Amino acid sequence: MDFWQESHTLKEAYREKTFLGFKGAETRLTFAEVGSFLANASAHLDAAIAKSKTGKGITTYFAYEAVNIVNMHYKFVLKWSGVV
């Protein structure tokens, strides 16, 4: 199963489980468990950033290119071309 299908399946299972709310139970985590989670999250984000890099920068859904910035008495006006 690819990443998007698996993440969608997990998200839908979570929504179904929490549809009527949370029970409020807390779970203790060790520093090692938190550290492991953060290391995995960091590795996933690093891989996603590396995959999105192109010769022109990082690919995003929305991108803006400033073509002219004018300072008018501490009010900044950003004009952009609308085309990237």
Secondary structure, 3 states (H helix, E strand, C coil): CCHHHHHHHHHHHHHHHHCCCCCCCCCCCCHHHHHHHHHHHHHHHHHHHHHHEECCEECCCCCCCEEEEEEECCEEEEEECCCC
